[in-house]
Amino acid sequence: MKLLIAFYFSTLSVFAQLDNKVIRDLKTGKIIDDKSHVYFLPYEKGKKYLLIQASNSQMSHKNEVALDFKMKKGSKICAARGGKVIALRKDSQRGGLKQEYLSEGNYIIIEHDDGSHAKYWHLDYQGVFVDLGETVKQGQLIGLSGHTGYSAFPHLHFELTDREGKQILCRFKTKKGNIYLRPARKYTCVH
C-alpha cells in the first residue's frame, strides 16, 4: 500500500505561482498577508481532520497549491466560502490509481464574488448536495467526501484558483487564529 501511495503522490503535478520559500514563509508566519480572504475549513463545525499534505508538499503537491484532508468516505463537506456553484459531478463510482480514473472524480466548483474558485474533489458517488447555479453560504453542507477519480484513499482534495486560473494560497479560521495550514497536523473546524 505504501508503494501505491508513493506512486500516486509522485504522479500528480501542477505549476503553482508561488515558490517554496514564499509558501514556507506564509505557513510559518514570516509573511502575514492580512488582505487575503479568510476561509472556513471545508468540513463541519467541531470536526477535526488530518491535513495529509499542503501546498508544495513533497508527495503529489510538489509545485501545486492544494490541500488534502484525510477523511473517511461519507464525511460531511461544507463550503469554505460562499458563492455560486458553477460546475459539479456526482455520478461516478470509480476511483483508484489507474490512469483511466483521472477524469472519473466527483467534484464541486464554487465561484466567489471576487472571481476566485474553490474546488472540492474526490467526492462520494451521489455525494453532491448542491445544484448547478445554486448560491451557497459559507459553512453550508455541500457534499460528502469519497474516493472517486485518481485517488489512493478516501480524502478531500481542496484548492483555490484566482480569476485567471492560478492556484492561490489562503488562510483558514482555526482555534489558533487565521492561519495558513501546515501538513501533518489536525485542524478543528471552528466556524
C-alpha positions as CSV (number, residue, x, y, z in Angstrom):
1,M,0.0,0.0,0.0
2,K,2.9,2.4,0.8
3,L,4.3,1.9,-2.6
4,L,0.9,2.6,-4.2
5,I,0.5,5.8,-2.2
6,A,4.1,6.9,-3.1
7,F,3.3,6.3,-6.8
8,Y,0.1,8.3,-6.5
9,F,1.8,11.2,-4.9
10,S,4.6,11.2,-7.4
11,T,2.5,11.3,-10.5
12,L,0.4,14.5,-9.9
13,S,2.0,17.9,-10.6
14,V,0.6,21.3,-11.5
15,F,2.5,24.5,-11.6
16,A,1.8,27.0,-8.8
17,Q,2.6,30.7,-8.9
18,L,4.4,30.7,-5.5
19,D,7.9,29.3,-4.9
20,N,8.8,27.1,-2.0
21,K,10.3,29.9,0.1
22,V,7.2,32.2,-0.1
23,I,4.9,29.3,0.8
24,R,7.1,28.3,3.7
25,D,7.3,31.9,4.9
26,L,3.5,32.2,4.7
27,K,2.9,28.9,6.6
28,T,5.4,29.8,9.3
29,G,4.1,33.3,9.9
30,K,7.2,35.1,8.5
31,I,4.9,36.8,6.0
32,I,1.5,37.9,7.2
33,D,-1.0,38.7,4.4
34,D,-3.9,40.4,6.2
35,K,-5.5,41.3,2.9
36,S,-6.2,37.7,1.9
37,H,-9.7,36.3,2.5
38,V,-10.2,34.0,5.5
39,Y,-11.9,30.7,4.7
40,F,-13.7,28.2,6.9
41,L,-12.2,24.7,6.9
42,P,-14.1,22.7,4.3
43,Y,-15.9,20.4,6.8
44,E,-18.5,20.6,9.5
45,K,-18.0,22.6,12.7
46,G,-16.4,20.7,15.6
47,K,-14.8,18.0,13.3
48,K,-11.1,17.6,13.3
49,Y,-9.2,16.1,10.3
50,L,-5.5,15.5,9.5
51,L,-4.1,17.6,6.7
52,I,-2.1,14.9,4.9
53,Q,-0.3,17.4,2.6
54,A,-0.5,21.1,1.9
55,S,0.9,23.4,-0.8
56,N,4.2,22.3,-2.3
57,S,4.3,19.1,-0.2
58,Q,6.8,16.6,-1.5
59,M,4.2,13.9,-2.2
60,S,1.7,14.8,-5.0
61,H,1.6,18.5,-4.3
62,K,5.1,19.4,-5.4
63,N,4.7,22.7,-7.4
64,E,0.9,22.6,-6.5
65,V,-1.0,24.9,-4.2
66,A,-3.7,22.5,-2.8
67,L,-4.7,20.7,0.4
68,D,-5.5,17.0,1.1
69,F,-7.6,16.2,4.2
70,K,-7.7,12.6,5.2
71,M,-11.4,11.8,5.7
72,K,-13.5,8.6,5.9
73,K,-15.8,8.1,3.0
74,G,-19.1,9.9,3.7
75,S,-17.6,12.7,5.8
76,K,-19.6,16.0,5.5
77,I,-18.0,18.7,3.2
78,C,-19.0,22.3,3.8
79,A,-18.4,25.4,1.7
80,A,-15.2,27.1,2.8
81,R,-16.6,30.4,1.4
82,G,-20.0,31.4,-0.1
83,G,-20.6,31.7,-3.8
84,K,-22.3,30.2,-6.8
85,V,-21.9,26.6,-7.9
86,I,-20.5,26.7,-11.5
87,A,-19.6,23.0,-12.0
88,L,-20.2,19.6,-10.4
89,R,-20.2,15.9,-11.0
90,K,-21.8,13.3,-8.7
91,D,-22.4,10.2,-10.9
92,S,-19.0,8.5,-10.8
93,Q,-18.5,5.3,-8.8
94,R,-14.9,4.8,-10.0
95,G,-11.7,5.6,-8.3
96,G,-8.1,4.3,-7.8
97,L,-4.6,4.7,-9.1
98,K,-5.2,3.8,-12.7
99,Q,-4.8,6.5,-15.4
100,E,-8.3,5.7,-16.6
101,Y,-9.6,7.2,-13.3
102,L,-8.2,10.7,-13.9
103,S,-11.5,12.0,-15.3
104,E,-13.7,9.9,-13.0
105,G,-13.8,12.1,-9.9
106,N,-16.9,13.7,-8.4
107,Y,-16.4,17.4,-7.6
108,I,-17.9,20.8,-6.8
109,I,-16.6,24.1,-8.1
110,I,-17.8,27.3,-6.4
111,E,-17.2,30.7,-7.8
112,H,-16.8,33.5,-5.2
113,D,-17.7,37.2,-5.7
114,D,-14.1,38.2,-6.5
115,G,-13.9,35.7,-9.4
116,S,-11.9,33.1,-7.4
117,H,-12.9,29.4,-7.4
118,A,-13.0,26.8,-4.6
119,K,-12.6,23.2,-5.9
120,Y,-13.7,20.2,-3.9
121,W,-12.5,16.8,-5.4
122,H,-12.9,13.0,-4.9
123,L,-16.5,13.3,-3.6
124,D,-18.6,10.2,-3.0
125,Y,-21.0,8.7,-5.5
126,Q,-24.2,10.8,-5.3
127,G,-22.3,12.8,-2.6
128,V,-23.1,16.3,-4.1
129,F,-25.9,18.1,-2.3
130,V,-26.0,21.3,-4.4
131,D,-27.3,22.1,-7.9
132,L,-25.6,23.9,-10.8
133,G,-26.2,27.7,-10.4
134,E,-27.2,27.4,-6.7
135,T,-25.9,30.1,-4.4
136,V,-24.3,28.6,-1.2
137,K,-23.3,30.2,2.1
138,Q,-20.0,29.8,3.9
139,G,-20.2,26.8,6.1
140,Q,-23.2,25.2,4.3
141,L,-23.2,21.4,3.8
142,I,-22.5,20.8,0.1
143,G,-21.5,17.2,-0.2
144,L,-19.7,14.0,1.2
145,S,-16.1,13.0,0.9
146,G,-15.2,10.0,-1.1
147,H,-12.7,8.1,-3.1
148,T,-13.6,8.8,-6.8
149,G,-11.2,9.7,-9.5
150,Y,-7.4,9.4,-9.4
151,S,-7.2,8.8,-5.6
152,A,-5.1,6.4,-3.4
153,F,-7.5,6.5,-0.5
154,P,-10.6,8.4,0.7
155,H,-9.8,12.1,1.2
156,L,-10.9,15.6,0.2
157,H,-8.6,17.5,-2.2
158,F,-9.3,21.2,-1.8
159,E,-7.8,24.0,-3.9
160,L,-8.4,27.6,-4.8
161,T,-7.7,29.5,-8.0
162,D,-7.9,33.2,-8.8
163,R,-9.9,34.6,-11.7
164,E,-7.1,33.7,-14.1
165,G,-7.0,30.1,-13.0
166,K,-3.7,30.3,-11.0
167,Q,-3.7,28.3,-7.8
168,I,-3.7,30.5,-4.7
169,L,-2.8,30.1,-1.0
170,C,-5.3,31.1,1.6
171,R,-5.8,31.5,5.3
172,F,-8.3,29.5,7.3
173,K,-10.2,30.3,10.6
174,T,-8.8,27.9,13.3
175,K,-8.5,27.8,17.1
176,K,-5.1,29.4,16.7
177,G,-6.5,32.3,14.7
178,N,-6.5,32.9,10.9
179,I,-3.6,30.9,9.6
180,Y,-2.0,29.2,6.6
181,L,-2.3,25.4,7.2
182,R,0.7,23.1,7.5
183,P,0.8,19.4,6.7
184,A,0.8,16.6,9.2
185,R,-1.4,18.5,11.6
186,K,-5.0,18.1,12.6
187,Y,-7.3,21.1,12.4
188,T,-10.7,21.5,14.1
189,C,-13.4,23.5,12.2
190,V,-14.5,26.4,14.4
191,H,-16.9,28.4,12.2
